[in-house]
Amino acid sequence: MHMLLVILAGLVLLGVFALFGKLWGGDAAGIALAVRYFVPVWLLVALTNMWVGVTKAGYGVSEELPILLVVFAVPAAIAGFAAWLLLKS
C-alpha cells in the first residue's frame, strides 16, 4: 500500500512540474522541459524513501532496492513518455 501511495505522490508531483512548465513556458516545449526536470528530482525523492525504509523501518538494502526501482521507474517512465509526446507534437 505504501508503495502505491509513493507512486501516486510521484504522479502528483509530475503534474505539478507539468503545471509549472505550462505557467512558465507557455507551450509544449516548456512543459516537456519541466517534465524532464522532474526525473532527477523524483530520483532524489525515491532514494530518500529507500533511505527511510532502510534506516527507520529496518529493512535491508536488498529488500528495498526492488521497491526503489518500481517506485522510481513508474513515474519516470510516464514522464519520459509525456515528454516524448509533447516534443513530438
C-alpha positions in Angstrom: 0.0 0.0 0.0 2.8 2.4 0.9 4.5 1.7 -2.5 1.3 2.6 -4.3 0.9 5.8 -2.3 4.5 6.8 -3.1 4.0 6.2 -6.8 0.7 8.2 -6.7 2.6 11.0 -5.0 5.2 10.9 -7.8 2.4 11.2 -10.4 1.0 14.2 -8.5 4.5 15.8 -8.4 4.8 15.2 -12.1 1.5 17.0 -12.6 2.9 19.9 -10.5 6.0 20.1 -12.6 3.9 20.0 -15.8 1.7 22.8 -14.5 4.7 25.0 -13.7 6.1 24.2 -17.1 2.9 25.4 -18.7 2.8 28.5 -16.5 6.4 29.5 -17.1 6.9 28.1 -20.6 3.5 28.5 -22.0 3.9 25.9 -24.7 4.6 22.2 -25.2 8.3 22.6 -25.1 8.1 24.4 -21.7 6.0 21.6 -20.3 8.4 18.9 -21.8 11.4 20.7 -20.2 9.7 20.8 -16.8 8.7 17.1 -17.1 12.4 16.3 -17.8 13.4 18.3 -14.7 11.0 16.1 -12.7 13.1 12.9 -13.3 16.2 13.8 -11.2 14.0 15.4 -8.5 11.9 12.2 -8.4 15.1 10.1 -8.2 16.1 12.0 -5.1 12.7 11.5 -3.5 12.7 7.8 -4.3 16.2 7.5 -2.8 15.1 9.3 0.3 12.2 6.9 0.5 14.6 4.0 0.3 16.9 5.5 2.9 13.9 5.9 5.3 13.0 2.3 4.7 16.5 1.1 5.5 17.3 3.3 8.4 14.0 3.8 10.2 11.8 0.8 9.2 14.6 -1.7 9.5 14.5 -3.2 6.0 17.7 -4.3 4.3 19.1 -2.6 1.2 18.4 -5.8 -0.8 14.8 -5.7 0.3 14.4 -2.0 -0.5 16.2 -2.0 -3.9 13.4 -3.6 -5.9 10.9 -1.2 -4.3 13.1 1.7 -5.2 13.3 0.6 -8.8 9.5 0.3 -9.2 8.8 3.5 -7.2 11.2 5.4 -9.4 10.6 3.7 -12.7 6.8 4.1 -13.0 6.6 7.9 -12.7 9.9 8.4 -14.6 8.6 6.3 -17.5 5.4 8.2 -17.6 7.3 11.4 -17.5 9.6 10.2 -20.3 6.6 9.2 -22.4 4.9 12.5 -21.8 8.0 14.5 -22.7 8.3 12.4 -25.9 4.6 13.1 -26.8 4.9 16.8 -26.1 8.0 17.2 -28.2 6.6 15.1 -31.0 3.5 17.3 -31.4 
